[in-house]
Amino acid sequence: MNGPLGGVPPAEQLMTIARDDQGGCLILAVRGEVDLSTGGRLLEAGSATLREARGRPLVLDLTGVDFLSSSGLGLLVALNDEGRDLGVPLRVVVDESRPVIRPIRTMGLDEVLSLYRTVDEAVIG
């Protein structure tokens, strides 16, 4: 036996991040859960991509996210602030039918973040 039964799976199994380049935008497509155990990976990938973007927008595709915790919300704000400081627009894609939009709206972040319904809309800006 490798560990306790019912243990938490590794962060790599809870969340995946894929990177793409489309229409002059860098895209990070996130799948799975964004919480305290996975957020560090997303923050690291997002920060690195923001620094590489050199003014090109970063599209953060959250349409594949099943769970977004309060720490994940804080991470979105941190990436948005970092993007603003670097002159890189952060565009967040959320599906209205997914559980991710509710905490974003509840915390009023729909007034802070640039939200889009699809990646294509976000790329066009």
CYANA upper distance limits for C-alpha pairs under 8 A (distance plus 0.5 A):
  3 GLY  CA      7 GLY  CA      7.58
  9 PRO  CA     13 GLN  CA      6.83
  9 PRO  CA     14 LEU  CA      7.35
 10 PRO  CA     14 LEU  CA      7.21
 11 ALA  CA     15 MET  CA      6.60
 11 ALA  CA     37 SER  CA      6.75
 11 ALA  CA     38 THR  CA      5.75
 12 GLU  CA     16 THR  CA      6.66
 12 GLU  CA     38 THR  CA      8.33
 14 LEU  CA     32 GLY  CA      6.06
 14 LEU  CA     33 GLU  CA      6.21
 14 LEU  CA     38 THR  CA      7.67
 15 MET  CA     30 VAL  CA      7.47
 15 MET  CA     31 ARG  CA      5.99
 15 MET  CA     32 GLY  CA      4.92
 15 MET  CA     33 GLU  CA      5.91
 15 MET  CA     34 VAL  CA      7.43
 15 MET  CA     38 THR  CA      7.04
 16 THR  CA     30 VAL  CA      6.29
 16 THR  CA     31 ARG  CA      5.73
 16 THR  CA     32 GLY  CA      7.09
 17 ILE  CA     28 LEU  CA      6.84
 17 ILE  CA     29 ALA  CA      6.08
 17 ILE  CA     30 VAL  CA      5.16
 17 ILE  CA     31 ARG  CA      7.04
 17 ILE  CA     42 LEU  CA      8.01
 18 ALA  CA     28 LEU  CA      6.13
 18 ALA  CA     29 ALA  CA      5.61
 18 ALA  CA     30 VAL  CA      7.14
 19 ARG  CA     26 LEU  CA      7.84
 19 ARG  CA     27 ILE  CA      6.09
 19 ARG  CA     28 LEU  CA      5.18
 19 ARG  CA     29 ALA  CA      6.88
 20 ASP  CA     26 LEU  CA      6.50
 20 ASP  CA     27 ILE  CA      5.49
 20 ASP  CA     28 LEU  CA      7.05
 21 ASP  CA     25 CYS  CA      6.22
 21 ASP  CA     26 LEU  CA      5.12
 21 ASP  CA     27 ILE  CA      6.32
 22 GLN  CA     26 LEU  CA      6.99
 22 GLN  CA     27 ILE  CA      7.64
 22 GLN  CA    123 VAL  CA      7.76
 23 GLY  CA    123 VAL  CA      6.79
 23 GLY  CA    124 ILE  CA      8.33
 24 GLY  CA     56 ARG  CA      7.02
 24 GLY  CA     57 PRO  CA      8.14
 24 GLY  CA    123 VAL  CA      8.21
 25 CYS  CA     56 ARG  CA      6.17
 25 CYS  CA     57 PRO  CA      5.58
 25 CYS  CA     58 LEU  CA      6.32
 25 CYS  CA     59 VAL  CA      7.22
 25 CYS  CA    123 VAL  CA      6.70
 26 LEU  CA     49 THR  CA      7.98
 26 LEU  CA     53 ALA  CA      7.40
 26 LEU  CA     56 ARG  CA      7.66
 26 LEU  CA     57 PRO  CA      6.94
 26 LEU  CA     58 LEU  CA      5.41
 26 LEU  CA     59 VAL  CA      6.61
 27 ILE  CA     58 LEU  CA      6.31
 27 ILE  CA     59 VAL  CA      5.14
 27 ILE  CA     60 LEU  CA      6.46
 27 ILE  CA     61 ASP  CA      7.54
 28 LEU  CA     46 GLY  CA      8.14
 28 LEU  CA     58 LEU  CA      8.07
 28 LEU  CA     59 VAL  CA      6.78
 28 LEU  CA     60 LEU  CA      5.53
 28 LEU  CA     61 ASP  CA      6.48
 29 ALA  CA     60 LEU  CA      6.68
 29 ALA  CA     61 ASP  CA      5.07
 29 ALA  CA     62 LEU  CA      6.97
 29 ALA  CA     63 THR  CA      8.47
 29 ALA  CA     64 GLY  CA      8.11
 30 VAL  CA     60 LEU  CA      7.94
 30 VAL  CA     61 ASP  CA      6.50
 30 VAL  CA     62 LEU  CA      5.96
 30 VAL  CA     63 THR  CA      8.05
 30 VAL  CA     64 GLY  CA      6.59
 30 VAL  CA     65 VAL  CA      6.83
 31 ARG  CA     62 LEU  CA      7.51
 31 ARG  CA     63 THR  CA      8.07
 31 ARG  CA     64 GLY  CA      4.90
 31 ARG  CA     65 VAL  CA      5.32
 31 ARG  CA     66 ASP  CA      7.97
 32 GLY  CA     64 GLY  CA      6.85
 32 GLY  CA     65 VAL  CA      5.22
 32 GLY  CA     66 ASP  CA      5.94
 32 GLY  CA     67 PHE  CA      7.48
 33 GLU  CA     38 THR  CA      7.67
 33 GLU  CA     65 VAL  CA      6.24
 33 GLU  CA     66 ASP  CA      6.15
 33 GLU  CA     67 PHE  CA      5.27
 33 GLU  CA     68 LEU  CA      6.79
 34 VAL  CA     38 THR  CA      6.16
 34 VAL  CA     39 GLY  CA      6.11
 34 VAL  CA     42 LEU  CA      8.45
 34 VAL  CA     65 VAL  CA      7.67
 34 VAL  CA     67 PHE  CA      6.57
 34 VAL  CA     68 LEU  CA      5.46
 34 VAL  CA     69 SER  CA      6.86
 34 VAL  CA     72 GLY  CA      5.91
 35 ASP  CA     39 GLY  CA      5.85
 35 ASP  CA     67 PHE  CA      8.09
 35 ASP  CA     68 LEU  CA      6.62
 35 ASP  CA     69 SER  CA      5.49
 35 ASP  CA     70 SER  CA      7.88
 35 ASP  CA     71 SER  CA      6.30
 35 ASP  CA     72 GLY  CA      5.72
 36 LEU  CA     40 GLY  CA      7.95
 36 LEU  CA     69 SER  CA      8.05
 36 LEU  CA     71 SER  CA      6.32
 36 LEU  CA     72 GLY  CA      7.60
 38 THR  CA     42 LEU  CA      7.34
 39 GLY  CA     43 LEU  CA      6.53
 39 GLY  CA     71 SER  CA      7.79
 39 GLY  CA     72 GLY  CA      6.61
 39 GLY  CA     75 LEU  CA      7.52
 40 GLY  CA     44 GLU  CA      6.56
 41 ARG  CA     45 ALA  CA      6.64
 42 LEU  CA     46 GLY  CA      6.31
 43 LEU  CA     47 SER  CA      6.38
 43 LEU  CA     75 LEU  CA      7.00
 43 LEU  CA     79 LEU  CA      7.65
 44 GLU  CA     48 ALA  CA      6.63
 45 ALA  CA     49 THR  CA      6.61
 46 GLY  CA     50 LEU  CA      6.56
 46 GLY  CA     79 LEU  CA      7.26
 47 SER  CA     51 ARG  CA      6.77
 47 SER  CA     79 LEU  CA      7.25
 47 SER  CA     82 GLU  CA      7.99
 48 ALA  CA     52 GLU  CA      6.79
 49 THR  CA     53 ALA  CA      6.47
 49 THR  CA     58 LEU  CA      7.96
 50 LEU  CA     54 ARG  CA      7.97
 50 LEU  CA     58 LEU  CA      7.16
 50 LEU  CA     82 GLU  CA      8.21
 50 LEU  CA     83 GLY  CA      6.65
 50 LEU  CA     86 LEU  CA      8.02
 50 LEU  CA     88 VAL  CA      7.06
 51 ARG  CA     86 LEU  CA      7.81
 53 ALA  CA     57 PRO  CA      7.43
 53 ALA  CA     58 LEU  CA      7.58
 53 ALA  CA     88 VAL  CA      7.39
 54 ARG  CA     86 LEU  CA      8.40
 54 ARG  CA     87 GLY  CA      8.31
 54 ARG  CA     88 VAL  CA      7.39
 55 GLY  CA     86 LEU  CA      8.00
 55 GLY  CA     87 GLY  CA      6.13
 55 GLY  CA     88 VAL  CA      5.14
 55 GLY  CA     89 PRO  CA      7.90
 56 ARG  CA     88 VAL  CA      6.47
 56 ARG  CA     89 PRO  CA      7.71
 57 PRO  CA     88 VAL  CA      5.99
 57 PRO  CA     89 PRO  CA      5.22
 57 PRO  CA     90 LEU  CA      6.46
 57 PRO  CA     91 ARG  CA      7.55
 57 PRO  CA    123 VAL  CA      8.44
 58 LEU  CA     88 VAL  CA      7.43
 58 LEU  CA     89 PRO  CA      6.73
 58 LEU  CA     90 LEU  CA      5.50
 58 LEU  CA     91 ARG  CA      6.61
 59 VAL  CA     90 LEU  CA      6.54
 59 VAL  CA     91 ARG  CA      5.20
 59 VAL  CA     92 VAL  CA      6.33
 59 VAL  CA     93 VAL  CA      7.62
 59 VAL  CA    119 VAL  CA      7.79
 59 VAL  CA    122 ALA  CA      7.06
 59 VAL  CA    123 VAL  CA      7.67
 60 LEU  CA     90 LEU  CA      7.68
 60 LEU  CA     91 ARG  CA      6.57
 60 LEU  CA     92 VAL  CA      5.28
 60 LEU  CA     93 VAL  CA      6.58
 61 ASP  CA     92 VAL  CA      6.53
 61 ASP  CA     93 VAL  CA      5.19
 61 ASP  CA     94 VAL  CA      7.32
 61 ASP  CA    119 VAL  CA      7.21
 62 LEU  CA     92 VAL  CA      7.55
 62 LEU  CA     93 VAL  CA      6.11
 62 LEU  CA     94 VAL  CA      5.86
 62 LEU  CA     95 ASP  CA      8.19
 62 LEU  CA    100 VAL  CA      8.27
 63 THR  CA     93 VAL  CA      6.95
 63 THR  CA     94 VAL  CA      5.59
 63 THR  CA     95 ASP  CA      5.83
 63 THR  CA     98 ARG  CA      7.75
 65 VAL  CA     98 ARG  CA      8.37
 65 VAL  CA    100 VAL  CA      7.38
 66 ASP  CA     98 ARG  CA      7.65
 66 ASP  CA     99 PRO  CA      6.95
 66 ASP  CA    100 VAL  CA      7.40
 67 PHE  CA     99 PRO  CA      7.10
 67 PHE  CA    100 VAL  CA      6.78
 68 LEU  CA     72 GLY  CA      6.06
 68 LEU  CA     73 LEU  CA      7.41
 68 LEU  CA     99 PRO  CA      8.28
 68 LEU  CA    100 VAL  CA      6.20
 68 LEU  CA    103 PRO  CA      7.89
 69 SER  CA     73 LEU  CA      6.91
 69 SER  CA    103 PRO  CA      8.42
 70 SER  CA     74 GLY  CA      6.85
 70 SER  CA    103 PRO  CA      8.39
 71 SER  CA     75 LEU  CA      6.74
 72 GLY  CA     76 LEU  CA      6.88
 73 LEU  CA     77 VAL  CA      7.00
 73 LEU  CA    103 PRO  CA      8.28
 73 LEU  CA    104 ILE  CA      7.52
 74 GLY  CA     78 ALA  CA      6.69
 75 LEU  CA     79 LEU  CA      6.66
 76 LEU  CA     80 ASN  CA      6.57
 77 VAL  CA     81 ASP  CA      6.61
 77 VAL  CA    113 LEU  CA      8.18
 78 ALA  CA     82 GLU  CA      6.60
 79 LEU  CA     83 GLY  CA      6.50
 79 LEU  CA     90 LEU  CA      8.11
 80 ASN  CA     84 ARG  CA      6.72
 80 ASN  CA     89 PRO  CA      8.26
 80 ASN  CA     90 LEU  CA      6.31
 80 ASN  CA    113 LEU  CA      7.53
 81 ASP  CA     85 ASP  CA      6.73
 82 GLU  CA     86 LEU  CA      6.71
 83 GLY  CA     87 GLY  CA      6.41
 83 GLY  CA     88 VAL  CA      5.13
 83 GLY  CA     89 PRO  CA      6.34
 83 GLY  CA     90 LEU  CA      6.59
 84 ARG  CA     88 VAL  CA      6.39
 84 ARG  CA     89 PRO  CA      6.94
 84 ARG  CA     90 LEU  CA      8.36
 90 LEU  CA    113 LEU  CA      8.26
 90 LEU  CA    114 SER  CA      7.39
 91 ARG  CA    113 LEU  CA      7.85
 91 ARG  CA    114 SER  CA      5.67
 91 ARG  CA    115 LEU  CA      6.60
 91 ARG  CA    116 TYR  CA      7.54
 91 ARG  CA    122 ALA  CA      6.61
 92 VAL  CA    113 LEU  CA      7.53
 92 VAL  CA    114 SER  CA      6.49
 92 VAL  CA    115 LEU  CA      5.39
 92 VAL  CA    116 TYR  CA      6.58
 92 VAL  CA    122 ALA  CA      8.02
 93 VAL  CA    115 LEU  CA      6.24
 93 VAL  CA    116 TYR  CA      5.20
 93 VAL  CA    117 ARG  CA      6.04
 93 VAL  CA    118 THR  CA      6.32
 93 VAL  CA    119 VAL  CA      6.72
 93 VAL  CA    122 ALA  CA      7.45
 94 VAL  CA     98 ARG  CA      7.98
 94 VAL  CA    100 VAL  CA      7.51
 94 VAL  CA    101 ILE  CA      6.96
 94 VAL  CA    115 LEU  CA      7.36
 94 VAL  CA    116 TYR  CA      6.83
 94 VAL  CA    117 ARG  CA      6.06
 94 VAL  CA    118 THR  CA      7.76
 95 ASP  CA    100 VAL  CA      8.26
 95 ASP  CA    101 ILE  CA      7.63
 95 ASP  CA    117 ARG  CA      6.16
 95 ASP  CA    118 THR  CA      7.97
 96 GLU  CA    101 ILE  CA      6.62
 96 GLU  CA    117 ARG  CA      7.66
 97 SER  CA    101 ILE  CA      8.22
 99 PRO  CA    103 PRO  CA      8.24
100 VAL  CA    104 ILE  CA      7.23
101 ILE  CA    105 ARG  CA      6.64
102 ARG  CA    106 THR  CA      6.46
103 PRO  CA    107 MET  CA      6.58
104 ILE  CA    108 GLY  CA      6.81
104 ILE  CA    109 LEU  CA      5.63
104 ILE  CA    110 ASP  CA      6.51
105 ARG  CA    109 LEU  CA      6.36
105 ARG  CA    110 ASP  CA      5.92
108 GLY  CA    112 VAL  CA      7.75
109 LEU  CA    113 LEU  CA      6.30
110 ASP  CA    114 SER  CA      7.83
110 ASP  CA    115 LEU  CA      7.31
116 TYR  CA    121 GLU  CA      6.82
116 TYR  CA    122 ALA  CA      6.17
117 ARG  CA    121 GLU  CA      7.36
117 ARG  CA    122 ALA  CA      8.26
118 THR  CA    122 ALA  CA      6.88
119 VAL  CA    123 VAL  CA      6.60
120 ASP  CA    124 ILE  CA      6.86
121 GLU  CA    125 GLY  CA      6.60
